[in-house]
Amino acid sequence: MGPRLAYLWAQLRASYWFVPGLLSAAAALLAAALIWIDAAGPARGIAGLQRFDLTGPEGARALLSTIAGSAITVAGLVFSITMVVLNTASSQFGPRLMRNFMQHNGTQLVMGVFVGTFVYCLLALAAVRSDAGDVFVPQTAVTGGVALGIAAFALLIYFIHHVSRFVQAAHVIDDVATNLEQAVRASFPERAAGTHRPAPDEEPDDGVPDGVWRSERAIEAPRSGYVQAIDAADLLEAARERDLVIRLAHRPGQFLIAGRPLAWAAPAAAVDAELAARIAAAVVTGPERTATQDPEFAVHQLVEVALRALSPGINDPYTALNCIDRLASALALLAGRALPSRYSRDARGRVRLVCVPLTYGGMVDAAFDQIRQTARRTPAVLFRLLEAIASIAGGDLPAPLREALQRQVEALHETAGAEFAARADRADYYARLRAALGALAAR
């Protein structure tokens, strides 16, 4: 799936109209099909249907009306409960997690089934006729309405269970951490081992034509917003067709200001309005960050949960410890992945696209900086940060990641080394500090 399709799919998943709309359309098609079957006559040959005897058209109307009224009432109730839960989760865990909650398939499925049942029953109800000489009761369709009603209210029980787990801290953290690990696997699909992997920002510029940037043209951003996705394949193809090099000014997750450089293309003589428009179209922007090509955003989501847990109003260090554990797991996963090169080359090995890379140091700083700065007077959190670094260092680390973790240990010691008044706390702190430094040095 290309970046544009992945971005569109993420947008659809985070909407509350897509799944209910699909299920409503499916329910309408099902109603039309079953009514046609009844009108054609095959329903009489279906074993068991005739035993479901109704008291004529009036009984069918009453049954379908009851199911339709109940379904739309419960659909409104589900929507109201969902809004209350989203508001509670936003205030407790942070507004940037709203998108994660809205992407839950369970809530969308329940709402879609109830709305679809309502649409189905309306169409089946419209097919019932009781005029003189023209009596028609779609027996199969009515039976299908009863089955849908039973299934919908079974889903209501599931929805109650789902909502009860929706705002539990452990469940929220697990959900965000799962998204983070998926983002790491999607952004860095290649596995790697060894300690001598260069950082993307330290790669030699082999393949870049000499002096190419002496004649370049800036492509201005048409609008402000966060870079949500970049179609690198389309940019690479455009650069190959025009025999030029494109250098991006931002990566996904960074903020773009309208009128400022979006990219540079060289040589300037090969750049025209059509190419500028193509480059701008390949960079998708929006009002918020997403994890489509930005795993660092998922890191910030976990960090936000930890920071809110450490705030004086909540004061829940155990939630912060849980977040640190999941951040350590994600960084350990990242240690076994190869960060993509900042250079994209054509079939002849010539550099055609230069991207802004995501680095190991950037991911480590995003994971630990704010928690370390906020938790300087919370020994349990400082201890867990050192334990997390020691656990990450227990495997093969690329040199840039090991250096970033080393800087975190040094910064943590400078921040918190003199904060422990009790001798026992100092002893615990220095024991964990030695363990982290020893793990980093051993590797």
C-alpha positions in Angstrom: 0.0 0.0 0.0 1.4 3.4 -1.0 1.8 6.2 1.4 -1.2 8.1 0.0 -3.4 5.1 0.3 -2.1 4.3 3.8 -2.8 7.9 4.8 -6.4 7.7 3.4 -7.0 4.4 5.0 -5.8 5.8 8.4 -8.2 8.7 7.9 -11.1 6.4 7.1 -10.4 4.2 10.1 -10.4 7.2 12.4 -13.9 8.3 11.2 -17.2 7.3 12.7 -19.1 7.3 9.4 -17.1 4.8 7.3 -17.8 1.4 8.9 -21.5 2.4 9.8 -21.9 3.6 6.3 -20.6 0.3 4.8 -22.7 -1.8 7.1 -25.8 0.3 6.3 -25.3 -0.2 2.6 -24.7 -3.9 3.2 -28.0 -4.1 5.2 -29.9 -2.3 2.4 -28.6 -4.8 -0.2 -29.4 -7.7 2.1 -33.0 -6.4 2.6 -33.4 -5.9 -1.2 -32.1 -9.5 -1.9 -34.4 -11.1 0.7 -37.5 -9.2 -0.4 -36.7 -10.2 -4.0 -36.5 -13.9 -2.9 -39.9 -13.6 -1.1 -41.4 -11.9 -4.1 -40.1 -14.6 -6.5 -41.5 -17.4 -4.3 -38.5 -19.5 -3.3 -39.1 -18.8 0.4 -41.8 -21.3 0.5 -39.4 -24.0 -0.3 -37.0 -23.1 2.5 -37.4 -25.6 5.3 -38.5 -24.1 8.6 -39.5 -20.6 7.5 -43.2 -21.3 7.3 -43.2 -22.4 11.0 -42.3 -18.8 11.9 -45.9 -17.8 11.6 -46.9 -14.1 12.0 -50.4 -12.7 12.4 -50.4 -11.4 8.8 -49.1 -8.0 7.6 -50.0 -6.2 10.9 -47.9 -8.6 12.9 -45.0 -8.2 10.5 -45.3 -4.4 10.7 -45.4 -4.4 14.5 -42.3 -6.7 14.7 -40.2 -4.8 12.3 -41.3 -1.4 13.8 -40.2 -2.6 17.3 -36.9 -3.8 16.0 -36.2 -0.6 14.0 -37.2 1.7 16.9 -35.1 -0.3 19.4 -32.1 -0.3 17.1 -32.0 3.4 16.4 -32.6 4.2 20.1 -29.7 2.0 21.1 -27.5 3.4 18.3 -28.1 6.9 19.8 -27.2 5.5 23.2 -24.0 3.9 21.9 -23.0 7.2 20.3 -23.7 9.1 23.5 -21.7 6.7 25.6 -18.8 6.8 23.1 -18.7 10.6 23.3 -18.6 10.5 27.1 -15.8 7.9 27.1 -13.8 9.9 24.5 -14.1 13.1 26.6 -13.0 11.3 29.7 -10.1 9.6 27.9 -9.0 12.9 26.4 -8.9 14.7 29.7 -7.1 11.8 31.5 -4.7 10.6 28.9 -4.4 13.5 26.4 -6.2 14.7 23.3 -3.6 13.2 21.0 -4.9 9.8 21.9 -8.4 10.6 20.6 -7.4 9.3 17.2 -6.4 5.9 18.7 -9.8 5.6 20.4 -11.7 6.5 17.3 -9.8 3.8 15.3 -11.2 1.1 17.5 -13.1 -1.3 15.3 -15.3 -2.6 18.1 -17.2 0.7 18.7 -17.6 1.3 14.9 -18.8 -2.2 14.4 -21.5 -2.0 17.1 -22.7 1.4 15.9 -22.8 0.1 12.3 -24.7 -3.0 13.1 -27.4 -1.0 15.0 -27.7 1.6 12.2 -27.7 -1.2 9.6 -30.4 -3.1 11.4 -32.5 0.1 11.5 -32.1 0.6 7.7 -32.8 -3.1 7.0 -36.0 -3.0 9.0 -37.2 0.2 7.4 -36.8 -1.3 3.9 -38.5 -4.6 5.0 -41.3 -2.6 6.6 -41.9 -0.7 3.3 -42.2 -4.0 1.4 -45.2 -5.2 3.6 -48.5 -4.7 1.7 -52.0 -5.3 3.0 -54.2 -3.7 0.3 -57.4 -5.5 -0.8 -56.4 -8.2 -3.1 -52.7 -7.4 -2.7 -51.3 -8.9 0.5 -47.5 -9.5 0.7 -45.5 -10.4 3.7 -41.8 -10.9 3.0 -41.4 -13.8 5.3 -37.7 -14.3 4.7 -36.9 -10.6 5.2 -38.9 -10.5 8.4 -37.0 -13.5 9.7 -33.8 -11.8 8.7 -34.8 -8.7 10.7 -35.4 -10.8 13.8 -31.9 -12.4 13.3 -30.3 -9.0 12.9 -32.1 -7.7 16.1 -30.8 -10.7 18.1 -27.2 -10.2 16.8 -27.4 -6.4 17.4 -28.3 -6.8 21.1 -25.7 -9.5 21.5 -23.2 -6.9 20.3 -24.6 -4.5 22.9 -23.3 -6.8 25.6 -19.9 -6.8 23.9 -20.0 -3.0 23.7 -20.6 -2.7 27.4 -17.6 -5.0 28.1 -15.5 -3.0 25.5 -16.3 0.3 27.1 -15.5 -0.9 30.6 -11.9 -1.6 29.3 -11.8 1.4 27.1 -10.4 3.8 29.6 -8.3 1.5 31.8 -4.8 2.9 31.9 -3.1 -0.5 31.2 -5.4 -1.1 28.2 -4.7 2.4 26.8 -1.0 2.0 27.2 -1.0 -1.4 25.6 -3.0 -0.1 22.7 -0.7 2.9 22.1 2.4 0.6 22.5 1.0 -1.8 20.0 0.5 1.0 17.5 4.1 2.2 18.2 5.6 -1.3 17.5 3.5 -1.5 14.3 4.7 1.9 13.2 8.4 0.8 13.9 7.9 -2.4 11.8 6.2 -0.5 9.0 8.7 2.4 8.9 11.8 0.1 9.3 10.9 -3.2 7.7 14.5 -4.4 7.2 16.1 -6.3 10.0 19.7 -5.7 10.8 22.4 -6.9 13.3 25.8 -5.7 14.4 27.1 -2.6 16.0 28.7 -0.8 13.1 25.6 0.5 11.3 26.0 4.1 10.4 23.3 6.7 11.3 21.4 8.0 8.2 22.6 11.5 8.9 26.2 10.3 8.8 26.1 8.5 5.4 28.6 9.6 2.8 27.0 11.4 -0.2 28.2 8.9 -2.8 26.3 9.3 -6.0 25.4 13.0 -5.5 26.7 14.9 -8.6 29.5 17.3 -7.7 28.4 20.9 -7.4 24.7 20.0 -8.0 23.5 22.3 -5.3 25.2 25.4 -6.7 22.1 25.8 -9.0 19.0 24.8 -7.1 15.4 26.1 -6.9 13.3 26.1 -3.8 9.8 24.7 -4.0 7.5 26.6 -1.7 5.0 24.9 0.6 1.4 25.7 -0.6 -0.1 25.5 2.9 0.9 25.2 6.5 0.5 22.0 8.5 2.1 18.8 9.7 3.7 16.6 7.1 1.7 13.4 7.4 3.0 11.3 4.5 5.5 11.6 1.7 5.2 9.7 -1.6 8.9 9.0 -2.0 8.3 6.7 -5.0 6.6 9.4 -7.0 9.3 12.0 -6.1 12.0 9.5 -7.2 10.2 8.9 -10.5 9.8 12.6 -11.1 13.5 13.3 -10.4 14.5 10.5 -12.7 12.3 11.7 -15.5 13.6 15.3 -15.3 17.2 14.2 -14.6 17.6 16.2 -11.4 18.0 15.8 -7.7 15.2 16.6 -5.1 16.1 17.5 -1.5 13.3 17.5 1.0 13.2 20.1 3.8 11.0 18.1 6.2 10.2 14.6 7.2 6.8 13.2 8.4 5.8 14.7 11.7 7.5 18.1 11.2 5.6 21.3 10.8 5.5 23.0 7.4 5.0 26.8 7.1 3.3 28.0 3.9 5.6 30.0 1.7 8.7 28.4 3.2 10.8 25.8 1.3 9.2 22.4 1.0 12.0 21.0 -1.0 14.9 22.1 -3.3 15.4 20.8 -6.8 18.7 21.0 -8.8 19.6 22.0 -11.4 17.2 25.0 -11.3 16.9 25.1 -15.1 15.1 21.7 -15.1 12.4 22.9 -12.6 9.1 24.3 -13.9 5.6 24.9 -12.5 4.4 21.4 -13.3 7.3 19.8 -11.4 6.8 22.1 -8.5 3.1 21.1 -8.3 4.0 17.4 -8.5 6.5 17.8 -5.6 3.9 19.6 -3.5 1.3 17.0 -4.2 3.6 14.2 -3.1 3.8 15.7 0.4 0.5 15.2 2.3 -0.1 17.7 5.1 -2.8 18.1 7.7 -3.7 19.8 11.0 -2.3 17.0 13.2 0.4 14.4 13.3 -0.3 10.8 12.5 1.7 7.6 12.9 1.4 6.6 9.2 5.1 7.4 8.5 6.0 9.0 11.8 6.8 6.4 14.5 8.1 9.3 16.7 4.5 10.5 17.1 3.5 7.2 18.7 6.4 7.7 21.0 5.1 11.1 22.0 1.7 9.6 22.7 3.1 7.2 25.3 5.2 10.0 26.7 2.1 12.2 27.0 0.4 9.5 29.1 3.4 9.2 31.3 3.6 13.0 31.8 0.0 13.3 32.7 0.4 10.4 35.2 3.3 12.3 36.8 1.3 15.6 37.0 0.4 16.8 40.5 -3.3 16.5 39.7 -3.1 12.8 38.9 0.1 11.6 40.6 0.1 8.1 39.3 3.7 7.0 39.0 2.8 3.4 38.3 1.2 4.4 35.0 4.4 6.2 34.1 6.5 3.1 34.9 4.2 1.1 32.6 4.8 3.7 29.8 8.6 3.5 30.3 8.5 -0.3 30.1 6.7 -0.1 26.7 9.0 2.6 25.4 12.0 0.3 26.3 10.3 -2.5 24.4 9.8 -0.3 21.3 13.4 0.9 21.4 14.7 -2.6 21.7 12.7 -3.5 18.6 14.2 -0.5 16.9 17.7 -1.7 17.7 17.2 -4.7 15.5 16.0 -2.6 12.6 18.0 -0.8 9.9 17.1 2.8 9.5 16.5 3.6 5.9 19.1 5.6 4.0 18.5 9.3 3.5 19.4 8.8 -0.2 17.2 7.3 -2.8 18.9 6.2 -6.0 17.7 5.3 -9.5 18.6 2.1 -11.3 22.0 3.5 -12.3 22.9 4.3 -8.7 22.6 8.0 -9.0 21.1 9.9 -6.1 17.7 11.3 -7.0 16.1 12.1 -3.7 17.5 13.2 -0.4 15.2 12.9 2.6 15.4 14.2 6.2 16.2 11.0 8.1 14.8 9.7 11.4 17.7 8.9 13.7 18.2 6.6 16.7 19.2 9.6 18.8 15.9 11.4 17.9 13.8 8.4 18.9 15.7 8.0 22.2 15.4 11.6 23.1 11.7 11.7 22.2 11.2 8.7 24.5 13.1 9.7 27.6 13.9 13.5 27.6 10.5 14.8 28.8 10.0 12.0 31.3 13.5 12.5 32.8 12.9 16.3 33.1 9.5 15.9 34.7 10.4 13.1 37.1 13.6 14.5 38.7 11.9 14.3 42.2 10.3 10.9 41.6 13.0 8.3 42.4 10.9 5.3 41.3 10.6 6.8 37.8 14.3 7.6 37.6 15.2 4.1 38.7 13.0 2.6 36.0 14.6 4.8 33.3 18.0 3.4 34.2 16.6 -0.1 34.3 15.0 0.5 30.9 18.3 1.7 29.4 20.1 -1.3 30.9 17.5 -3.7 29.4 17.8 -2.1 25.9 21.6 -2.4 26.1 21.3 -6.1 26.7 21.2 -6.8 23.0 23.2 -5.9 19.9 23.1 -2.1 19.5 24.1 0.0 16.6 26.7 2.5 17.6 24.5 5.6 17.2 21.8 4.1 19.5 24.4 3.1 22.1 25.7 6.7 22.1 22.2 8.1 22.4 21.5 5.9 25.4 24.9 6.9 26.9 23.9 10.5 26.6 20.6 9.8 28.3 22.4 8.2 31.3 24.7 11.1 31.6 21.9 13.6 31.4 19.9 11.6 33.9 22.8 11.6 36.3 23.3 15.4 35.9 19.6 16.0 36.5 19.0 13.6 39.4 22.3 12.7 40.9 22.0 15.1 43.9 18.2 14.8 44.4 18.3 11.8 46.8 18.3 12.8 50.5 18.1 9.3 51.9 21.2 7.1 51.9 19.2 4.0 50.8 17.8 5.9 47.8 21.3 7.0 46.8 22.5 3.5 47.1 19.7 2.2 44.9 20.3 4.9 42.4 24.0 4.3 42.0 23.5 0.6 41.8 21.2 1.1 38.8 23.5 3.7 37.3 26.4 1.3 37.4 24.2 -1.5 35.9 23.2 0.8 33.0 26.7 2.0 32.3 28.0 -1.5 32.6 25.5 -2.8 30.1 26.4 -0.1 27.6 30.1 -0.6 28.0 29.8 -4.4 27.7 28.3 -3.9 24.3 
